[in-house]
């Protein structure tokens, strides 16, 4: 019996707000420049790994911003 798997396309996390930081991470989608350049050649599993890394990088960046705001006295609770 032949199994056919439906190909699932993972959308690019690009948000068209490209600006690289000093670590070559895009501050729009949080992909490394190498991940951006290789995206079209990645297989689905590789794209999933990159998307997960982007989510983690974004969360880390937001935590750092929040910490800086607290240190500078700019943090306000809602």
mmCIF file of the N, C-alpha and C atoms, coordinates in Angstrom:
data_MODEL
# 
_entry.id   MODEL 
# 
loop_
_atom_site.group_PDB 
_atom_site.id 
_atom_site.type_symbol 
_atom_site.label_atom_id 
_atom_site.label_alt_id 
_atom_site.label_comp_id 
_atom_site.label_asym_id 
_atom_site.label_entity_id 
_atom_site.label_seq_id 
_atom_site.pdbx_PDB_ins_code 
_atom_site.Cartn_x 
_atom_site.Cartn_y 
_atom_site.Cartn_z 
_atom_site.occupancy 
_atom_site.B_iso_or_equiv 
_atom_site.pdbx_formal_charge 
_atom_site.auth_seq_id 
_atom_site.auth_comp_id 
_atom_site.auth_asym_id 
_atom_site.auth_atom_id 
_atom_site.pdbx_PDB_model_num 
ATOM 1   N N  . UNK A 1 1  ? 0.838  -1.170 0.000  1.00 0.00 ? 1  UNK A N  1 
ATOM 2   C CA . UNK A 1 1  ? 0.000  0.000  0.000  1.00 0.00 ? 1  UNK A CA 1 
ATOM 3   C C  . UNK A 1 1  ? 0.895  1.249  0.000  1.00 0.00 ? 1  UNK A C  1 
ATOM 4   N N  . UNK A 1 2  ? 0.600  2.175  -0.877 1.00 0.00 ? 2  UNK A N  1 
ATOM 5   C CA . UNK A 1 2  ? 1.361  3.406  -0.971 1.00 0.00 ? 2  UNK A CA 1 
ATOM 6   C C  . UNK A 1 2  ? 0.691  4.469  -0.117 1.00 0.00 ? 2  UNK A C  1 
ATOM 7   N N  . UNK A 1 3  ? 1.510  5.089  0.719  1.00 0.00 ? 3  UNK A N  1 
ATOM 8   C CA . UNK A 1 3  ? 0.995  6.165  1.562  1.00 0.00 ? 3  UNK A CA 1 
ATOM 9   C C  . UNK A 1 3  ? 1.307  7.503  0.908  1.00 0.00 ? 3  UNK A C  1 
ATOM 10  N N  . UNK A 1 4  ? 0.308  8.337  0.865  1.00 0.00 ? 4  UNK A N  1 
ATOM 11  C CA . UNK A 1 4  ? 0.498  9.690  0.359  1.00 0.00 ? 4  UNK A CA 1 
ATOM 12  C C  . UNK A 1 4  ? 0.309  10.658 1.507  1.00 0.00 ? 4  UNK A C  1 
ATOM 13  N N  . UNK A 1 5  ? 1.298  11.449 1.707  1.00 0.00 ? 5  UNK A N  1 
ATOM 14  C CA . UNK A 1 5  ? 1.193  12.460 2.747  1.00 0.00 ? 5  UNK A CA 1 
ATOM 15  C C  . UNK A 1 5  ? 0.926  13.797 2.090  1.00 0.00 ? 5  UNK A C  1 
ATOM 16  N N  . UNK A 1 6  ? -0.010 14.512 2.656  1.00 0.00 ? 6  UNK A N  1 
ATOM 17  C CA . UNK A 1 6  ? -0.326 15.838 2.150  1.00 0.00 ? 6  UNK A CA 1 
ATOM 18  C C  . UNK A 1 6  ? 0.784  16.798 2.588  1.00 0.00 ? 6  UNK A C  1 
ATOM 19  N N  . UNK A 1 7  ? 1.333  17.485 1.625  1.00 0.00 ? 7  UNK A N  1 
ATOM 20  C CA . UNK A 1 7  ? 2.392  18.455 1.937  1.00 0.00 ? 7  UNK A CA 1 
ATOM 21  C C  . UNK A 1 7  ? 1.774  19.659 2.630  1.00 0.00 ? 7  UNK A C  1 
ATOM 22  N N  . UNK A 1 8  ? 2.338  20.010 3.748  1.00 0.00 ? 8  UNK A N  1 
ATOM 23  C CA . UNK A 1 8  ? 1.883  21.175 4.488  1.00 0.00 ? 8  UNK A CA 1 
ATOM 24  C C  . UNK A 1 8  ? 2.909  22.270 4.271  1.00 0.00 ? 8  UNK A C  1 
ATOM 25  N N  . UNK A 1 9  ? 2.450  23.365 3.707  1.00 0.00 ? 9  UNK A N  1 
ATOM 26  C CA . UNK A 1 9  ? 3.364  24.481 3.470  1.00 0.00 ? 9  UNK A CA 1 
ATOM 27  C C  . UNK A 1 9  ? 3.397  25.374 4.696  1.00 0.00 ? 9  UNK A C  1 
ATOM 28  N N  . UNK A 1 10 ? 4.590  25.630 5.180  1.00 0.00 ? 10 UNK A N  1 
ATOM 29  C CA . UNK A 1 10 ? 4.777  26.514 6.325  1.00 0.00 ? 10 UNK A CA 1 
ATOM 30  C C  . UNK A 1 10 ? 5.020  27.919 5.766  1.00 0.00 ? 10 UNK A C  1 
ATOM 31  N N  . UNK A 1 11 ? 4.164  28.836 6.142  1.00 0.00 ? 11 UNK A N  1 
ATOM 32  C CA . UNK A 1 11 ? 4.290  30.208 5.649  1.00 0.00 ? 11 UNK A CA 1 
ATOM 33  C C  . UNK A 1 11 ? 5.516  30.886 6.233  1.00 0.00 ? 11 UNK A C  1 
ATOM 34  N N  . UNK A 1 12 ? 6.111  31.730 5.441  1.00 0.00 ? 12 UNK A N  1 
ATOM 35  C CA . UNK A 1 12 ? 7.244  32.511 5.913  1.00 0.00 ? 12 UNK A CA 1 
ATOM 36  C C  . UNK A 1 12 ? 6.784  33.433 7.041  1.00 0.00 ? 12 UNK A C  1 
ATOM 37  N N  . UNK A 1 13 ? 7.590  33.555 8.095  1.00 0.00 ? 13 UNK A N  1 
ATOM 38  C CA . UNK A 1 13 ? 7.222  34.453 9.192  1.00 0.00 ? 13 UNK A CA 1 
ATOM 39  C C  . UNK A 1 13 ? 7.490  35.929 8.859  1.00 0.00 ? 13 UNK A C  1 
ATOM 40  N N  . UNK A 1 14 ? 7.942  36.222 7.649  1.00 0.00 ? 14 UNK A N  1 
ATOM 41  C CA . UNK A 1 14 ? 8.264  37.594 7.250  1.00 0.00 ? 14 UNK A CA 1 
ATOM 42  C C  . UNK A 1 14 ? 7.051  38.502 7.412  1.00 0.00 ? 14 UNK A C  1 
ATOM 43  N N  . UNK A 1 15 ? 7.284  39.658 8.033  1.00 0.00 ? 15 UNK A N  1 
ATOM 44  C CA . UNK A 1 15 ? 6.217  40.653 8.214  1.00 0.00 ? 15 UNK A CA 1 
ATOM 45  C C  . UNK A 1 15 ? 6.537  41.936 7.436  1.00 0.00 ? 15 UNK A C  1 
ATOM 46  N N  . UNK A 1 16 ? 7.504  41.873 6.539  1.00 0.00 ? 16 UNK A N  1 
ATOM 47  C CA . UNK A 1 16 ? 7.903  42.994 5.686  1.00 0.00 ? 16 UNK A CA 1 
ATOM 48  C C  . UNK A 1 16 ? 8.318  44.226 6.494  1.00 0.00 ? 16 UNK A C  1 
ATOM 49  N N  . UNK A 1 17 ? 9.021  43.964 7.599  1.00 0.00 ? 17 UNK A N  1 
ATOM 50  C CA . UNK A 1 17 ? 9.550  45.033 8.443  1.00 0.00 ? 17 UNK A CA 1 
ATOM 51  C C  . UNK A 1 17 ? 10.998 44.688 8.754  1.00 0.00 ? 17 UNK A C  1 
ATOM 52  N N  . UNK A 1 18 ? 11.789 44.587 7.701  1.00 0.00 ? 18 UNK A N  1 
ATOM 53  C CA . UNK A 1 18 ? 13.147 44.069 7.808  1.00 0.00 ? 18 UNK A CA 1 
ATOM 54  C C  . UNK A 1 18 ? 14.135 45.102 8.345  1.00 0.00 ? 18 UNK A C  1 
ATOM 55  N N  . UNK A 1 19 ? 14.808 44.707 9.393  1.00 0.00 ? 19 UNK A N  1 
ATOM 56  C CA . UNK A 1 19 ? 15.860 45.526 9.984  1.00 0.00 ? 19 UNK A CA 1 
ATOM 57  C C  . UNK A 1 19 ? 16.709 44.589 10.838 1.00 0.00 ? 19 UNK A C  1 
ATOM 58  N N  . UNK A 1 20 ? 17.961 44.395 10.450 1.00 0.00 ? 20 UNK A N  1 
ATOM 59  C CA . UNK A 1 20 ? 18.818 43.455 11.173 1.00 0.00 ? 20 UNK A CA 1 
ATOM 60  C C  . UNK A 1 20 ? 19.474 44.135 12.369 1.00 0.00 ? 20 UNK A C  1 
ATOM 61  N N  . UNK A 1 21 ? 19.521 43.393 13.486 1.00 0.00 ? 21 UNK A N  1 
ATOM 62  C CA . UNK A 1 21 ? 20.240 43.895 14.657 1.00 0.00 ? 21 UNK A CA 1 
ATOM 63  C C  . UNK A 1 21 ? 21.717 43.507 14.540 1.00 0.00 ? 21 UNK A C  1 
ATOM 64  N N  . UNK A 1 22 ? 22.481 43.752 15.561 1.00 0.00 ? 22 UNK A N  1 
ATOM 65  C CA . UNK A 1 22 ? 23.922 43.468 15.516 1.00 0.00 ? 22 UNK A CA 1 
ATOM 66  C C  . UNK A 1 22 ? 24.251 41.977 15.456 1.00 0.00 ? 22 UNK A C  1 
ATOM 67  N N  . UNK A 1 23 ? 23.267 41.135 15.779 1.00 0.00 ? 23 UNK A N  1 
ATOM 68  C CA . UNK A 1 23 ? 23.451 39.682 15.697 1.00 0.00 ? 23 UNK A CA 1 
ATOM 69  C C  . UNK A 1 23 ? 22.928 39.115 14.382 1.00 0.00 ? 23 UNK A C  1 
ATOM 70  N N  . UNK A 1 24 ? 22.573 40.003 13.441 1.00 0.00 ? 24 UNK A N  1 
ATOM 71  C CA . UNK A 1 24 ? 21.995 39.611 12.145 1.00 0.00 ? 24 UNK A CA 1 
ATOM 72  C C  . UNK A 1 24 ? 20.646 38.921 12.287 1.00 0.00 ? 24 UNK A C  1 
ATOM 73  N N  . UNK A 1 25 ? 19.878 39.345 13.285 1.00 0.00 ? 25 UNK A N  1 
ATOM 74  C CA . UNK A 1 25 ? 18.514 38.864 13.479 1.00 0.00 ? 25 UNK A CA 1 
ATOM 75  C C  . UNK A 1 25 ? 17.579 39.962 12.987 1.00 0.00 ? 25 UNK A C  1 
ATOM 76  N N  . UNK A 1 26 ? 16.614 39.590 12.149 1.00 0.00 ? 26 UNK A N  1 
ATOM 77  C CA . UNK A 1 26 ? 15.633 40.551 11.667 1.00 0.00 ? 26 UNK A CA 1 
ATOM 78  C C  . UNK A 1 26 ? 14.696 40.908 12.815 1.00 0.00 ? 26 UNK A C  1 
ATOM 79  N N  . UNK A 1 27 ? 14.525 42.189 13.073 1.00 0.00 ? 27 UNK A N  1 
ATOM 80  C CA . UNK A 1 27 ? 13.679 42.636 14.175 1.00 0.00 ? 27 UNK A CA 1 
ATOM 81  C C  . UNK A 1 27 ? 12.194 42.620 13.803 1.00 0.00 ? 27 UNK A C  1 
ATOM 82  N N  . UNK A 1 28 ? 11.884 42.265 12.568 1.00 0.00 ? 28 UNK A N  1 
ATOM 83  C CA . UNK A 1 28 ? 10.495 42.103 12.152 1.00 0.00 ? 28 UNK A CA 1 
ATOM 84  C C  . UNK A 1 28 ? 10.005 40.681 12.384 1.00 0.00 ? 28 UNK A C  1 
ATOM 85  N N  . UNK A 1 29 ? 10.739 39.715 11.838 1.00 0.00 ? 29 UNK A N  1 
ATOM 86  C CA . UNK A 1 29 ? 10.306 38.309 11.932 1.00 0.00 ? 29 UNK A CA 1 
ATOM 87  C C  . UNK A 1 29 ? 11.156 37.475 12.887 1.00 0.00 ? 29 UNK A C  1 
ATOM 88  N N  . UNK A 1 30 ? 12.275 38.027 13.324 1.00 0.00 ? 30 UNK A N  1 
ATOM 89  C CA . UNK A 1 30 ? 13.193 37.369 14.270 1.00 0.00 ? 30 UNK A CA 1 
ATOM 90  C C  . UNK A 1 30 ? 13.915 36.156 13.688 1.00 0.00 ? 30 UNK A C  1 
ATOM 91  N N  . UNK A 1 31 ? 14.077 36.149 12.360 1.00 0.00 ? 31 UNK A N  1 
ATOM 92  C CA . UNK A 1 31 ? 14.912 35.119 11.738 1.00 0.00 ? 31 UNK A CA 1 
ATOM 93  C C  . UNK A 1 31 ? 16.332 35.655 11.591 1.00 0.00 ? 31 UNK A C  1 
ATOM 94  N N  . UNK A 1 32 ? 17.300 34.751 11.668 1.00 0.00 ? 32 UNK A N  1 
ATOM 95  C CA . UNK A 1 32 ? 18.691 35.099 11.384 1.00 0.00 ? 32 UNK A CA 1 
ATOM 96  C C  . UNK A 1 32 ? 18.810 35.266 9.870  1.00 0.00 ? 32 UNK A C  1 
ATOM 97  N N  . UNK A 1 33 ? 19.742 36.098 9.440  1.00 0.00 ? 33 UNK A N  1 
ATOM 98  C CA . UNK A 1 33 ? 19.917 36.353 8.009  1.00 0.00 ? 33 UNK A CA 1 
ATOM 99  C C  . UNK A 1 33 ? 20.121 35.053 7.229  1.00 0.00 ? 33 UNK A C  1 
ATOM 100 N N  . UNK A 1 34 ? 20.831 34.092 7.804  1.00 0.00 ? 34 UNK A N  1 
ATOM 101 C CA . UNK A 1 34 ? 21.042 32.807 7.120  1.00 0.00 ? 34 UNK A CA 1 
ATOM 102 C C  . UNK A 1 34 ? 19.731 32.038 6.956  1.00 0.00 ? 34 UNK A C  1 
ATOM 103 N N  . UNK A 1 35 ? 18.845 32.150 7.942  1.00 0.00 ? 35 UNK A N  1 
ATOM 104 C CA . UNK A 1 35 ? 17.536 31.492 7.849  1.00 0.00 ? 35 UNK A CA 1 
ATOM 105 C C  . UNK A 1 35 ? 16.671 32.161 6.783  1.00 0.00 ? 35 UNK A C  1 
ATOM 106 N N  . UNK A 1 36 ? 16.780 33.475 6.683  1.00 0.00 ? 36 UNK A N  1 
ATOM 107 C CA . UNK A 1 36 ? 16.014 34.202 5.668  1.00 0.00 ? 36 UNK A CA 1 
ATOM 108 C C  . UNK A 1 36 ? 16.465 33.776 4.274  1.00 0.00 ? 36 UNK A C  1 
ATOM 109 N N  . UNK A 1 37 ? 17.775 33.750 4.072  1.00 0.00 ? 37 UNK A N  1 
ATOM 110 C CA . UNK A 1 37 ? 18.318 33.405 2.759  1.00 0.00 ? 37 UNK A CA 1 
ATOM 111 C C  . UNK A 1 37 ? 18.043 31.949 2.368  1.00 0.00 ? 37 UNK A C  1 
ATOM 112 N N  . UNK A 1 38 ? 18.000 31.054 3.342  1.00 0.00 ? 38 UNK A N  1 
ATOM 113 C CA . UNK A 1 38 ? 17.819 29.625 3.056  1.00 0.00 ? 38 UNK A CA 1 
ATOM 114 C C  . UNK A 1 38 ? 16.352 29.188 3.078  1.00 0.00 ? 38 UNK A C  1 
ATOM 115 N N  . UNK A 1 39 ? 15.436 30.063 3.476  1.00 0.00 ? 39 UNK A N  1 
ATOM 116 C CA . UNK A 1 39 ? 14.037 29.686 3.697  1.00 0.00 ? 39 UNK A CA 1 
ATOM 117 C C  . UNK A 1 39 ? 13.440 28.893 2.534  1.00 0.00 ? 39 UNK A C  1 
ATOM 118 N N  . UNK A 1 40 ? 13.629 29.360 1.322  1.00 0.00 ? 40 UNK A N  1 
ATOM 119 C CA . UNK A 1 40 ? 13.000 28.705 0.169  1.00 0.00 ? 40 UNK A CA 1 
ATOM 120 C C  . UNK A 1 40 ? 13.522 27.289 -0.067 1.00 0.00 ? 40 UNK A C  1 
ATOM 121 N N  . UNK A 1 41 ? 14.688 26.975 0.475  1.00 0.00 ? 41 UNK A N  1 
ATOM 122 C CA . UNK A 1 41 ? 15.268 25.643 0.298  1.00 0.00 ? 41 UNK A CA 1 
ATOM 123 C C  . UNK A 1 41 ? 15.002 24.705 1.475  1.00 0.00 ? 41 UNK A C  1 
ATOM 124 N N  . UNK A 1 42 ? 14.460 25.251 2.565  1.00 0.00 ? 42 UNK A N  1 
ATOM 125 C CA . UNK A 1 42 ? 14.194 24.420 3.740  1.00 0.00 ? 42 UNK A CA 1 
ATOM 126 C C  . UNK A 1 42 ? 13.033 23.469 3.497  1.00 0.00 ? 42 UNK A C  1 
ATOM 127 N N  . UNK A 1 43 ? 13.138 22.307 4.093  1.00 0.00 ? 43 UNK A N  1 
ATOM 128 C CA . UNK A 1 43 ? 12.023 21.359 4.108  1.00 0.00 ? 43 UNK A CA 1 
ATOM 129 C C  . UNK A 1 43 ? 11.080 21.767 5.233  1.00 0.00 ? 43 UNK A C  1 
ATOM 130 N N  . UNK A 1 44 ? 9.894  21.198 5.237  1.00 0.00 ? 44 UNK A N  1 
ATOM 131 C CA . UNK A 1 44 ? 8.863  21.557 6.208  1.00 0.00 ? 44 UNK A CA 1 
ATOM 132 C C  . UNK A 1 44 ? 9.374  21.464 7.640  1.00 0.00 ? 44 UNK A C  1 
ATOM 133 N N  . UNK A 1 45 ? 10.065 20.393 7.996  1.00 0.00 ? 45 UNK A N  1 
ATOM 134 C CA . UNK A 1 45 ? 10.565 20.227 9.364  1.00 0.00 ? 45 UNK A CA 1 
ATOM 135 C C  . UNK A 1 45 ? 11.566 21.320 9.732  1.00 0.00 ? 45 UNK A C  1 
ATOM 136 N N  . UNK A 1 46 ? 12.405 21.706 8.780  1.00 0.00 ? 46 UNK A N  1 
ATOM 137 C CA . UNK A 1 46 ? 13.376 22.769 9.032  1.00 0.00 ? 46 UNK A CA 1 
ATOM 138 C C  . UNK A 1 46 ? 12.669 24.110 9.241  1.00 0.00 ? 46 UNK A C  1 
ATOM 139 N N  . UNK A 1 47 ? 11.619 24.349 8.459  1.00 0.00 ? 47 UNK A N  1 
ATOM 140 C CA . UNK A 1 47 ? 10.848 25.588 8.608  1.00 0.00 ? 47 UNK A CA 1 
ATOM 141 C C  . UNK A 1 47 ? 10.171 25.643 9.980  1.00 0.00 ? 47 UNK A C  1 
ATOM 142 N N  . UNK A 1 48 ? 9.676  24.506 10.442 1.00 0.00 ? 48 UNK A N  1 
ATOM 143 C CA . UNK A 1 48 ? 9.050  24.463 11.770 1.00 0.00 ? 48 UNK A CA 1 
ATOM 144 C C  . UNK A 1 48 ? 10.057 24.828 12.858 1.00 0.00 ? 48 UNK A C  1 
ATOM 145 N N  . UNK A 1 49 ? 11.280 24.335 12.718 1.00 0.00 ? 49 UNK A N  1 
ATOM 146 C CA . UNK A 1 49 ? 12.337 24.643 13.686 1.00 0.00 ? 49 UNK A CA 1 
ATOM 147 C C  . UNK A 1 49 ? 12.627 26.144 13.677 1.00 0.00 ? 49 UNK A C  1 
ATOM 148 N N  . UNK A 1 50 ? 12.703 26.735 12.496 1.00 0.00 ? 50 UNK A N  1 
ATOM 149 C CA . UNK A 1 50 ? 12.979 28.166 12.384 1.00 0.00 ? 50 UNK A CA 1 
ATOM 150 C C  . UNK A 1 50 ? 11.844 28.983 12.998 1.00 0.00 ? 50 UNK A C  1 
ATOM 151 N N  . UNK A 1 51 ? 10.600 28.620 12.701 1.00 0.00 ? 51 UNK A N  1 
ATOM 152 C CA . UNK A 1 51 ? 9.454  29.352 13.246 1.00 0.00 ? 51 UNK A CA 1 
ATOM 153 C C  . UNK A 1 51 ? 9.459  29.277 14.776 1.00 0.00 ? 51 UNK A C  1 
ATOM 154 N N  . UNK A 1 52 ? 9.765  28.121 15.322 1.00 0.00 ? 52 UNK A N  1 
ATOM 155 C CA . UNK A 1 52 ? 9.854  27.966 16.775 1.00 0.00 ? 52 UNK A CA 1 
ATOM 156 C C  . UNK A 1 52 ? 10.959 28.853 17.344 1.00 0.00 ? 52 UNK A C  1 
ATOM 157 N N  . UNK A 1 53 ? 12.095 28.885 16.665 1.00 0.00 ? 53 UNK A N  1 
ATOM 158 C CA . UNK A 1 53 ? 13.207 29.737 17.105 1.00 0.00 ? 53 UNK A CA 1 
ATOM 159 C C  . UNK A 1 53 ? 12.793 31.210 17.057 1.00 0.00 ? 53 UNK A C  1 
ATOM 160 N N  . UNK A 1 54 ? 12.039 31.601 16.033 1.00 0.00 ? 54 UNK A N  1 
ATOM 161 C CA . UNK A 1 54 ? 11.567 32.986 15.920 1.00 0.00 ? 54 UNK A CA 1 
ATOM 162 C C  . UNK A 1 54 ? 10.674 33.357 17.095 1.00 0.00 ? 54 UNK A C  1 
ATOM 163 N N  . UNK A 1 55 ? 9.785  32.460 17.457 1.00 0.00 ? 55 UNK A N  1 
ATOM 164 C CA . UNK A 1 55 ? 8.887  32.697 18.593 1.00 0.00 ? 55 UNK A CA 1 
ATOM 165 C C  . UNK A 1 55 ? 9.694  32.875 19.872 1.00 0.00 ? 55 UNK A C  1 
ATOM 166 N N  . UNK A 1 56 ? 10.694 32.016 20.061 1.00 0.00 ? 56 UNK A N  1 
ATOM 167 C CA . UNK A 1 56 ? 11.539 32.108 21.252 1.00 0.00 ? 56 UNK A CA 1 
ATOM 168 C C  . UNK A 1 56 ? 12.362 33.395 21.258 1.00 0.00 ? 56 UNK A C  1 
ATOM 169 N N  . UNK A 1 57 ? 12.890 33.777 20.102 1.00 0.00 ? 57 UNK A N  1 
ATOM 170 C CA . UNK A 1 57 ? 13.673 35.020 20.020 1.00 0.00 ? 57 UNK A CA 1 
ATOM 171 C C  . UNK A 1 57 ? 12.804 36.238 20.309 1.00 0.00 ? 57 UNK A C  1 
ATOM 172 N N  . UNK A 1 58 ? 11.587 36.245 19.769 1.00 0.00 ? 58 UNK A N  1 
ATOM 173 C CA . UNK A 1 58 ? 10.675 37.367 20.001 1.00 0.00 ? 58 UNK A CA 1 
ATOM 174 C C  . UNK A 1 58 ? 10.348 37.483 21.487 1.00 0.00 ? 58 UNK A C  1 
ATOM 175 N N  . UNK A 1 59 ? 10.049 36.344 22.136 1.00 0.00 ? 59 UNK A N  1 
ATOM 176 C CA . UNK A 1 59 ? 9.729  36.347 23.572 1.00 0.00 ? 59 UNK A CA 1 
ATOM 177 C C  . UNK A 1 59 ? 10.915 36.854 24.382 1.00 0.00 ? 59 UNK A C  1 
ATOM 178 N N  . UNK A 1 60 ? 12.104 36.411 24.032 1.00 0.00 ? 60 UNK A N  1 
ATOM 179 C CA . UNK A 1 60 ? 13.314 36.848 24.730 1.00 0.00 ? 60 UNK A CA 1 
ATOM 180 C C  . UNK A 1 60 ? 13.521 38.351 24.551 1.00 0.00 ? 60 UNK A C  1 
ATOM 181 N N  . UNK A 1 61 ? 13.304 38.846 23.344 1.00 0.00 ? 61 UNK A N  1 
ATOM 182 C CA . UNK A 1 61 ? 13.457 40.271 23.071 1.00 0.00 ? 61 UNK A CA 1 
ATOM 183 C C  . UNK A 1 61 ? 12.448 41.091 23.883 1.00 0.00 ? 61 UNK A C  1 
ATOM 184 N N  . UNK A 1 62 ? 11.215 40.607 23.960 1.00 0.00 ? 62 UNK A N  1 
ATOM 185 C CA . UNK A 1 62 ? 10.187 41.324 24.720 1.00 0.00 ? 62 UNK A CA 1 
ATOM 186 C C  . UNK A 1 62 ? 10.516 41.341 26.213 1.00 0.00 ? 62 UNK A C  1 
ATOM 187 N N  . UNK A 1 63 ? 11.062 40.233 26.727 1.00 0.00 ? 63 UNK A N  1 
ATOM 188 C CA . UNK A 1 63 ? 11.468 40.186 28.136 1.00 0.00 ? 63 UNK A CA 1 
ATOM 189 C C  . UNK A 1 63 ? 12.593 41.183 28.408 1.00 0.00 ? 63 UNK A C  1 
ATOM 190 N N  . UNK A 1 64 ? 13.556 41.270 27.496 1.00 0.00 ? 64 UNK A N  1 
ATOM 191 C CA . UNK A 1 64 ? 14.663 42.219 27.657 1.00 0.00 ? 64 UNK A CA 1 
ATOM 192 C C  . UNK A 1 64 ? 14.149 43.657 27.647 1.00 0.00 ? 64 UNK A C  1 
ATOM 193 N N  . UNK A 1 65 ? 13.225 43.963 26.739 1.00 0.00 ? 65 UNK A N  1 
ATOM 194 C CA . UNK A 1 65 ? 12.655 45.312 26.676 1.00 0.00 ? 65 UNK A CA 1 
ATOM 195 C C  . UNK A 1 65 ? 11.923 45.645 27.971 1.00 0.00 ? 65 UNK A C  1 
ATOM 196 N N  . UNK A 1 66 ? 11.161 44.691 28.475 1.00 0.00 ? 66 UNK A N  1 
ATOM 197 C CA . UNK A 1 66 ? 10.419 44.905 29.716 1.00 0.00 ? 66 UNK A CA 1 
ATOM 198 C C  . UNK A 1 66 ? 11.374 45.140 30.881 1.00 0.00 ? 66 UNK A C  1 
ATOM 199 N N  . UNK A 1 67 ? 12.440 44.373 30.949 1.00 0.00 ? 67 UNK A N  1 
ATOM 200 C CA . UNK A 1 67 ? 13.434 44.548 32.013 1.00 0.00 ? 67 UNK A CA 1 
ATOM 201 C C  . UNK A 1 67 ? 14.072 45.928 31.942 1.00 0.00 ? 67 UNK A C  1 
ATOM 202 N N  . UNK A 1 68 ? 14.399 46.380 30.726 1.00 0.00 ? 68 UNK A N  1 
ATOM 203 C CA . UNK A 1 68 ? 14.982 47.720 30.561 1.00 0.00 ? 68 UNK A CA 1 
ATOM 204 C C  . UNK A 1 68 ? 13.995 48.800 31.001 1.00 0.00 ? 68 UNK A C  1 
ATOM 205 N N  . UNK A 1 69 ? 12.731 48.622 30.652 1.00 0.00 ? 69 UNK A N  1 
ATOM 206 C CA . UNK A 1 69 ? 11.715 49.601 31.051 1.00 0.00 ? 69 UNK A CA 1 
ATOM 207 C C  . UNK A 1 69 ? 11.593 49.672 32.568 1.00 0.00 ? 69 UNK A C  1 
ATOM 208 N N  . UNK A 1 70 ? 11.637 48.513 33.212 1.00 0.00 ? 70 UNK A N  1 
ATOM 209 C CA . UNK A 1 70 ? 11.545 48.492 34.673 1.00 0.00 ? 70 UNK A CA 1 
ATOM 210 C C  . UNK A 1 70 ? 12.754 49.177 35.295 1.00 0.00 ? 70 UNK A C  1 
ATOM 211 N N  . UNK A 1 71 ? 13.934 48.921 34.760 1.00 0.00 ? 71 UNK A N  1 
ATOM 212 C CA . UNK A 1 71 ? 15.149 49.536 35.282 1.00 0.00 ? 71 UNK A CA 1 
ATOM 213 C C  . UNK A 1 71 ? 15.148 51.051 35.090 1.00 0.00 ? 71 UNK A C  1 
ATOM 214 N N  . UNK A 1 72 ? 14.568 51.493 33.987 1.00 0.00 ? 72 UNK A N  1 
ATOM 215 C CA . UNK A 1 72 ? 14.548 52.924 33.679 1.00 0.00 ? 72 UNK A CA 1 
ATOM 216 C C  . UNK A 1 72 ? 13.346 53.648 34.285 1.00 0.00 ? 72 UNK A C  1 
ATOM 217 N N  . UNK A 1 73 ? 12.491 52.901 34.968 1.00 0.00 ? 73 UNK A N  1 
ATOM 218 C CA . UNK A 1 73 ? 11.319 53.506 35.595 1.00 0.00 ? 73 UNK A CA 1 
ATOM 219 C C  . UNK A 1 73 ? 10.201 53.840 34.610 1.00 0.00 ? 73 UNK A C  1 
ATOM 220 N N  . UNK A 1 74 ? 10.258 53.250 33.423 1.00 0.00 ? 74 UNK A N  1 
ATOM 221 C CA . UNK A 1 74 ? 9.241  53.507 32.399 1.00 0.00 ? 74 UNK A CA 1 
ATOM 222 C C  . UNK A 1 74 ? 8.147  52.455 32.356 1.00 0.00 ? 74 UNK A C  1 
ATOM 223 N N  . UNK A 1 75 ? 8.197  51.499 33.261 1.00 0.00 ? 75 UNK A N  1 
ATOM 224 C CA . UNK A 1 75 ? 7.246  50.405 33.237 1.00 0.00 ? 75 UNK A CA 1 
ATOM 225 C C  . UNK A 1 75 ? 5.986  50.790 34.002 1.00 0.00 ? 75 UNK A C  1 
ATOM 226 N N  . UNK A 1 76 ? 4.862  50.569 33.363 1.00 0.00 ? 76 UNK A N  1 
ATOM 227 C CA . UNK A 1 76 ? 3.575  50.852 34.012 1.00 0.00 ? 76 UNK A CA 1 
ATOM 228 C C  . UNK A 1 76 ? 2.649  49.671 33.821 1.00 0.00 ? 76 UNK A C  1 
ATOM 229 N N  . UNK A 1 77 ? 1.966  49.287 34.867 1.00 0.00 ? 77 UNK A N  1 
ATOM 230 C CA . UNK A 1 77 ? 0.968  48.227 34.747 1.00 0.00 ? 77 UNK A CA 1 
ATOM 231 C C  . UNK A 1 77 ? -0.326 48.836 34.278 1.00 0.00 ? 77 UNK A C  1 
ATOM 232 N N  . UNK A 1 78 ? -1.129 48.047 33.638 1.00 0.00 ? 78 UNK A N  1 
ATOM 233 C CA . UNK A 1 78 ? -2.414 48.550 33.115 1.00 0.00 ? 78 UNK A CA 1 
ATOM 234 C C  . UNK A 1 78 ? -3.470 48.593 34.164 1.00 0.00 ? 78 UNK A C  1 
# 
